[in-house]
Structure formats: structure tokens, C-alpha cells
């Protein structure tokens, strides 16, 4: 069982993903924005963070950079469905600033499981 911090401003998406991750045996903490994620990471130890990139207030890209500085060993999966930029472009940028893996929304459960395995979380 891994401890995963799930960061996304879409509460419905977080709920759906939390339920899926819990069903496969992981312990999930949720955050609605990057600022909350930074606070939670300072207070708790997580094996991985699943980070949406486009959020109000503190966006995912900025949060990934800060997490990399303060928690260099944490595994980060960046997620995006795009927005002002295509999902592929913004996810490529997330890898460049420190994300270990990327997932384009929407994604299938099999993609999720394979991505978790690729960062050492079964």
C-alpha cells in the first residue's frame, strides 16, 4: 500500500480517482490546490503525488518545482486534460520541471496502474 497525495481542483474527479486508488489498496489524501499540497507534504510523508497541472491559485507546474526542491525523492505524476495549451505540450513541460511520469486526462484504469508501476508503486 502506498500513501498517495491526490491534488486536483475538480472535486468530482478527485472523488472518482480516490475511490479507484483505494480499491487497488492505496491510502489517499486529497488536496484541492497546490498550496494545500505543499502544506500537506510538509506535515506528512507520501510515496507519490498525483498532480493536476491547471488549477486556480497555485498551479501544478509551480507546485512540482517547489516539491522537487523540498522533497526531492517523492514520486510525482502530472495529470492534465489540456487547457490553453494541448495536454501533450503541458505534460511535456511538467516532465521538464520534475514530474516522474505523466497522464493525459481522461485515462483508463489500466493506464493508471501501469503509470503507478513505472514509478515503483504496485
MARGUMAR-754199 format. One line per field, with one value per atom (N, C-alpha, C): residue number from 1; residue in one letter; atom name; x, y, z negated. Coordinates in steps of 0.02 Angstrom, whole numbers, plus 50000, padded with zeros to 5 digits. Layout:
% residues N
donu c(NUM; ...) .
lopa c(A; ...) .
pavo c(CA; ...) .
X c(X; ...) .
Y c(Y; ...) .
Z c(Z; ...) .
//
This chain:
% residues 122
donu c(1; 1; 1; 2; 2; 2; 3; 3; 3; 4; 4; 4; 5; 5; 5; 6; 6; 6; 7; 7; 7; 8; 8; 8; 9; 9; 9; 10; 10; 10; 11; 11; 11; 12; 12; 12; 13; 13; 13; 14; 14; 14; 15; 15; 15; 16; 16; 16; 17; 17; 17; 18; 18; 18; 19; 19; 19; 20; 20; 20; 21; 21; 21; 22; 22; 22; 23; 23; 23; 24; 24; 24; 25; 25; 25; 26; 26; 26; 27; 27; 27; 28; 28; 28; 29; 29; 29; 30; 30; 30; 31; 31; 31; 32; 32; 32; 33; 33; 33; 34; 34; 34; 35; 35; 35; 36; 36; 36; 37; 37; 37; 38; 38; 38; 39; 39; 39; 40; 40; 40; 41; 41; 41; 42; 42; 42; 43; 43; 43; 44; 44; 44; 45; 45; 45; 46; 46; 46; 47; 47; 47; 48; 48; 48; 49; 49; 49; 50; 50; 50; 51; 51; 51; 52; 52; 52; 53; 53; 53; 54; 54; 54; 55; 55; 55; 56; 56; 56; 57; 57; 57; 58; 58; 58; 59; 59; 59; 60; 60; 60; 61; 61; 61; 62; 62; 62; 63; 63; 63; 64; 64; 64; 65; 65; 65; 66; 66; 66; 67; 67; 67; 68; 68; 68; 69; 69; 69; 70; 70; 70; 71; 71; 71; 72; 72; 72; 73; 73; 73; 74; 74; 74; 75; 75; 75; 76; 76; 76; 77; 77; 77; 78; 78; 78; 79; 79; 79; 80; 80; 80; 81; 81; 81; 82; 82; 82; 83; 83; 83; 84; 84; 84; 85; 85; 85; 86; 86; 86; 87; 87; 87; 88; 88; 88; 89; 89; 89; 90; 90; 90; 91; 91; 91; 92; 92; 92; 93; 93; 93; 94; 94; 94; 95; 95; 95; 96; 96; 96; 97; 97; 97; 98; 98; 98; 99; 99; 99; 100; 100; 100; 101; 101; 101; 102; 102; 102; 103; 103; 103; 104; 104; 104; 105; 105; 105; 106; 106; 106; 107; 107; 107; 108; 108; 108; 109; 109; 109; 110; 110; 110; 111; 111; 111; 112; 112; 112; 113; 113; 113; 114; 114; 114; 115; 115; 115; 116; 116; 116; 117; 117; 117; 118; 118; 118; 119; 119; 119; 120; 120; 120; 121; 121; 121; 122; 122; 122) .
lopa c(X; X; X; X; X; X; X; X; X; X; X; X; X; X; X; X; X; X; X; X; X; X; X; X; X; X; X; X; X; X; X; X; X; X; X; X; X; X; X; X; X; X; X; X; X; X; X; X; X; X; X; X; X; X; X; X; X; X; X; X; X; X; X; X; X; X; X; X; X; X; X; X; X; X; X; X; X; X; X; X; X; X; X; X; X; X; X; X; X; X; X; X; X; X; X; X; X; X; X; X; X; X; X; X; X; X; X; X; X; X; X; X; X; X; X; X; X; X; X; X; X; X; X; X; X; X; X; X; X; X; X; X; X; X; X; X; X; X; X; X; X; X; X; X; X; X; X; X; X; X; X; X; X; X; X; X; X; X; X; X; X; X; X; X; X; X; X; X; X; X; X; X; X; X; X; X; X; X; X; X; X; X; X; X; X; X; X; X; X; X; X; X; X; X; X; X; X; X; X; X; X; X; X; X; X; X; X; X; X; X; X; X; X; X; X; X; X; X; X; X; X; X; X; X; X; X; X; X; X; X; X; X; X; X; X; X; X; X; X; X; X; X; X; X; X; X; X; X; X; X; X; X; X; X; X; X; X; X; X; X; X; X; X; X; X; X; X; X; X; X; X; X; X; X; X; X; X; X; X; X; X; X; X; X; X; X; X; X; X; X; X; X; X; X; X; X; X; X; X; X; X; X; X; X; X; X; X; X; X; X; X; X; X; X; X; X; X; X; X; X; X; X; X; X; X; X; X; X; X; X; X; X; X; X; X; X; X; X; X; X; X; X; X; X; X; X; X; X; X; X; X; X; X; X; X; X; X; X; X; X; X; X; X; X; X; X) .
pavo c(N; CA; C; N; CA; C; N; CA; C; N; CA; C; N; CA; C; N; CA; C; N; CA; C; N; CA; C; N; CA; C; N; CA; C; N; CA; C; N; CA; C; N; CA; C; N; CA; C; N; CA; C; N; CA; C; N; CA; C; N; CA; C; N; CA; C; N; CA; C; N; CA; C; N; CA; C; N; CA; C; N; CA; C; N; CA; C; N; CA; C; N; CA; C; N; CA; C; N; CA; C; N; CA; C; N; CA; C; N; CA; C; N; CA; C; N; CA; C; N; CA; C; N; CA; C; N; CA; C; N; CA; C; N; CA; C; N; CA; C; N; CA; C; N; CA; C; N; CA; C; N; CA; C; N; CA; C; N; CA; C; N; CA; C; N; CA; C; N; CA; C; N; CA; C; N; CA; C; N; CA; C; N; CA; C; N; CA; C; N; CA; C; N; CA; C; N; CA; C; N; CA; C; N; CA; C; N; CA; C; N; CA; C; N; CA; C; N; CA; C; N; CA; C; N; CA; C; N; CA; C; N; CA; C; N; CA; C; N; CA; C; N; CA; C; N; CA; C; N; CA; C; N; CA; C; N; CA; C; N; CA; C; N; CA; C; N; CA; C; N; CA; C; N; CA; C; N; CA; C; N; CA; C; N; CA; C; N; CA; C; N; CA; C; N; CA; C; N; CA; C; N; CA; C; N; CA; C; N; CA; C; N; CA; C; N; CA; C; N; CA; C; N; CA; C; N; CA; C; N; CA; C; N; CA; C; N; CA; C; N; CA; C; N; CA; C; N; CA; C; N; CA; C; N; CA; C; N; CA; C; N; CA; C; N; CA; C; N; CA; C; N; CA; C; N; CA; C; N; CA; C; N; CA; C; N; CA; C; N; CA; C; N; CA; C; N; CA; C; N; CA; C; N; CA; C; N; CA; C; N; CA; C; N; CA; C; N; CA; C; N; CA; C; N; CA; C) .
X c(50042; 50000; 50044; 50029; 50066; 50024; 50058; 50024; 50029; 49972; 49970; 49932; 49962; 49929; 49900; 49835; 49798; 49780; 49806; 49797; 49760; 49699; 49658; 49604; 49589; 49537; 49467; 49461; 49396; 49377; 49331; 49313; 49285; 49244; 49216; 49270; 49319; 49374; 49414; 49428; 49466; 49429; 49364; 49325; 49329; 49319; 49322; 49391; 49443; 49511; 49529; 49507; 49519; 49488; 49426; 49392; 49430; 49451; 49489; 49554; 49591; 49655; 49646; 49594; 49581; 49563; 49526; 49507; 49567; 49620; 49680; 49730; 49707; 49745; 49786; 49777; 49819; 49783; 49822; 49796; 49800; 49744; 49740; 49725; 49761; 49747; 49732; 49683; 49663; 49680; 49698; 49709; 49677; 49646; 49612; 49654; 49716; 49760; 49832; 49878; 49949; 49970; 49941; 49959; 49944; 49885; 49866; 49912; 49931; 49977; 50045; 50071; 50135; 50131; 50076; 50066; 50062; 50023; 50016; 50083; 50122; 50187; 50236; 50229; 50272; 50253; 50190; 50165; 50164; 50166; 50157; 50207; 50219; 50261; 50217; 50230; 50194; 50243; 50219; 50259; 50256; 50198; 50187; 50136; 50140; 50092; 50065; 49999; 49967; 49942; 49971; 49962; 49929; 49870; 49839; 49882; 49885; 49928; 49891; 49828; 49792; 49741; 49759; 49717; 49719; 49667; 49669; 49721; 49738; 49787; 49855; 49879; 49946; 49939; 49961; 49955; 50004; 49991; 50030; 50104; 50118; 50188; 50230; 50204; 50238; 50245; 50194; 50195; 50246; 50251; 50301; 50371; 50385; 50452; 50467; 50419; 50429; 50437; 50397; 50402; 50469; 50493; 50558; 50614; 50607; 50658; 50655; 50595; 50587; 50582; 50561; 50552; 50578; 50644; 50672; 50658; 50645; 50636; 50563; 50516; 50445; 50432; 50392; 50374; 50314; 50318; 50265; 50238; 50172; 50137; 50097; 50112; 50075; 50016; 49959; 49898; 49870; 49845; 49812; 49769; 49716; 49674; 49685; 49734; 49747; 49709; 49709; 49677; 49699; 49735; 49761; 49811; 49843; 49891; 49863; 49890; 49869; 49895; 49861; 49882; 49953; 49970; 50037; 50090; 50078; 50128; 50138; 50082; 50088; 50118; 50102; 50131; 50205; 50226; 50297; 50334; 50304; 50334; 50339; 50288; 50289; 50347; 50360; 50418; 50483; 50486; 50547; 50560; 50508; 50518; 50520; 50513; 50523; 50472; 50419; 50372; 50406; 50395; 50424; 50386; 50319; 50277; 50220; 50185; 50129; 50070; 50010; 49948; 49904; 49883; 49836; 49765; 49726; 49656; 49614; 49563; 49546; 49591; 49600; 49641; 49603; 49622; 49591; 49625; 49590; 49619; 49684; 49687; 49749; 49808; 49796; 49849; 49872; 49824; 49840; 49884; 49863; 49901; 49971; 49977; 50043; 50088; 50058; 50097; 50122; 50079; 50100; 50156; 50149; 50202; 50268; 50264; 50325; 50365; 50332; 50369; 50380; 50368; 50382; 50325; 50264; 50206; 50160; 50151; 50109; 50038) .
Y c(49941; 50000; 50062; 50107; 50170; 50227; 50276; 50337; 50388; 50406; 50450; 50513; 50570; 50635; 50651; 50659; 50672; 50746; 50783; 50855; 50873; 50898; 50918; 50964; 51017; 51064; 51039; 50987; 50959; 50905; 50923; 50878; 50812; 50814; 50752; 50706; 50735; 50694; 50664; 50705; 50681; 50622; 50629; 50576; 50512; 50516; 50458; 50425; 50466; 50439; 50411; 50444; 50419; 50350; 50341; 50277; 50223; 50239; 50191; 50172; 50221; 50207; 50168; 50184; 50147; 50074; 50063; 49995; 49951; 49983; 49943; 49945; 49971; 49962; 50020; 50079; 50136; 50181; 50215; 50263; 50332; 50367; 50430; 50489; 50543; 50608; 50654; 50698; 50743; 50816; 50852; 50924; 50957; 51015; 51049; 51099; 51112; 51158; 51147; 51181; 51172; 51195; 51249; 51273; 51223; 51193; 51141; 51081; 51064; 51007; 51020; 51080; 51097; 51091; 51116; 51111; 51038; 50997; 50927; 50890; 50905; 50871; 50891; 50951; 50972; 50936; 50915; 50885; 50809; 50778; 50706; 50678; 50614; 50580; 50544; 50556; 50523; 50486; 50431; 50394; 50425; 50456; 50486; 50542; 50586; 50640; 50636; 50638; 50643; 50714; 50752; 50825; 50847; 50877; 50911; 50972; 50992; 51048; 51115; 51114; 51176; 51183; 51227; 51239; 51313; 51338; 51408; 51416; 51476; 51494; 51467; 51415; 51388; 51329; 51338; 51286; 51228; 51173; 51113; 51120; 51157; 51164; 51197; 51252; 51288; 51242; 51204; 51159; 51103; 51076; 51024; 51051; 51110; 51140; 51146; 51171; 51179; 51112; 51063; 50996; 50964; 50972; 50944; 50974; 51038; 51071; 51046; 51039; 51023; 50948; 50909; 50836; 50801; 50802; 50777; 50703; 50662; 50591; 50571; 50616; 50599; 50588; 50538; 50524; 50568; 50599; 50645; 50622; 50615; 50601; 50663; 50694; 50753; 50730; 50764; 50746; 50810; 50804; 50862; 50839; 50877; 50868; 50925; 50967; 51024; 51085; 51135; 51199; 51249; 51300; 51349; 51317; 51263; 51225; 51154; 51117; 51047; 51008; 50953; 50911; 50886; 50867; 50842; 50894; 50956; 51009; 51024; 51031; 51048; 50990; 50928; 50871; 50864; 50880; 50880; 50931; 50989; 51040; 51016; 50979; 50953; 50904; 50862; 50816; 50857; 50911; 50952; 50986; 51000; 51033; 50985; 50919; 50873; 50817; 50813; 50757; 50693; 50639; 50575; 50541; 50551; 50521; 50569; 50555; 50598; 50554; 50583; 50551; 50604; 50591; 50636; 50616; 50665; 50653; 50655; 50615; 50560; 50500; 50460; 50400; 50340; 50282; 50218; 50192; 50149; 50120; 50082; 50048; 50013; 50060; 50118; 50169; 50192; 50203; 50224; 50173; 50110; 50057; 50051; 50054; 50049; 50108; 50167; 50226; 50220; 50197; 50187; 50136; 50081; 50030; 50059; 50103; 50131; 50174; 50198; 50237; 50196; 50131; 50086; 50076; 50093; 50084; 50033; 49976; 49924; 49929) .
Z c(50000; 50000; 50000; 50045; 50049; 50021; 49995; 49973; 50030; 50058; 50117; 50101; 50119; 50113; 50182; 50184; 50246; 50247; 50297; 50300; 50364; 50357; 50414; 50390; 50427; 50406; 50422; 50462; 50480; 50428; 50383; 50329; 50354; 50407; 50434; 50461; 50496; 50522; 50464; 50414; 50355; 50323; 50314; 50282; 50322; 50387; 50431; 50428; 50432; 50431; 50362; 50309; 50241; 50232; 50253; 50247; 50286; 50347; 50388; 50354; 50329; 50297; 50231; 50194; 50133; 50147; 50201; 50219; 50236; 50261; 50277; 50219; 50161; 50100; 50075; 50102; 50081; 50031; 49991; 49942; 49975; 49978; 50016; 49971; 49982; 49953; 50012; 50004; 50058; 50042; 50095; 50091; 50152; 50142; 50196; 50234; 50210; 50246; 50224; 50259; 50246; 50177; 50152; 50086; 50032; 50036; 49988; 49994; 50056; 50066; 50034; 50041; 50010; 49934; 49905; 49833; 49811; 49846; 49828; 49833; 49885; 49893; 49838; 49811; 49756; 49691; 49685; 49624; 49625; 49684; 49692; 49743; 49738; 49787; 49838; 49902; 49956; 50000; 50029; 50076; 50145; 50160; 50226; 50222; 50271; 50279; 50350; 50356; 50422; 50428; 50474; 50477; 50541; 50534; 50591; 50607; 50669; 50688; 50692; 50709; 50717; 50660; 50612; 50553; 50537; 50503; 50480; 50425; 50411; 50359; 50379; 50346; 50360; 50408; 50469; 50521; 50509; 50543; 50535; 50553; 50606; 50628; 50573; 50546; 50492; 50430; 50416; 50358; 50368; 50428; 50442; 50429; 50453; 50444; 50369; 50330; 50258; 50223; 50243; 50213; 50228; 50289; 50308; 50264; 50248; 50207; 50135; 50107; 50036; 50022; 50071; 50063; 50125; 50135; 50199; 50214; 50163; 50176; 50189; 50179; 50189; 50264; 50279; 50348; 50367; 50426; 50448; 50515; 50518; 50581; 50598; 50654; 50677; 50719; 50710; 50748; 50779; 50841; 50872; 50930; 50940; 50999; 51048; 51033; 51076; 51052; 51092; 51075; 51127; 51105; 51152; 51200; 51177; 51217; 51224; 51271; 51277; 51216; 51200; 51144; 51155; 51215; 51230; 51215; 51236; 51225; 51151; 51115; 51044; 51004; 51023; 50989; 51004; 51064; 51081; 51038; 51028; 50985; 50913; 50890; 50821; 50812; 50861; 50857; 50853; 50890; 50891; 50824; 50786; 50721; 50662; 50676; 50621; 50612; 50651; 50645; 50667; 50630; 50647; 50704; 50704; 50755; 50770; 50825; 50846; 50866; 50857; 50878; 50910; 50971; 51005; 50985; 50963; 50945; 51009; 51014; 50968; 50980; 50929; 50936; 50910; 50935; 50915; 50851; 50815; 50755; 50769; 50826; 50844; 50852; 50883; 50889; 50820; 50776; 50708; 50673; 50675; 50642; 50672; 50738; 50770; 50752; 50746; 50728; 50656; 50612; 50542; 50538; 50575; 50576; 50602; 50651; 50681; 50632; 50579; 50528; 50464; 50469; 50413; 50364; 50385; 50342; 50376; 50344; 50374; 50350) .
//
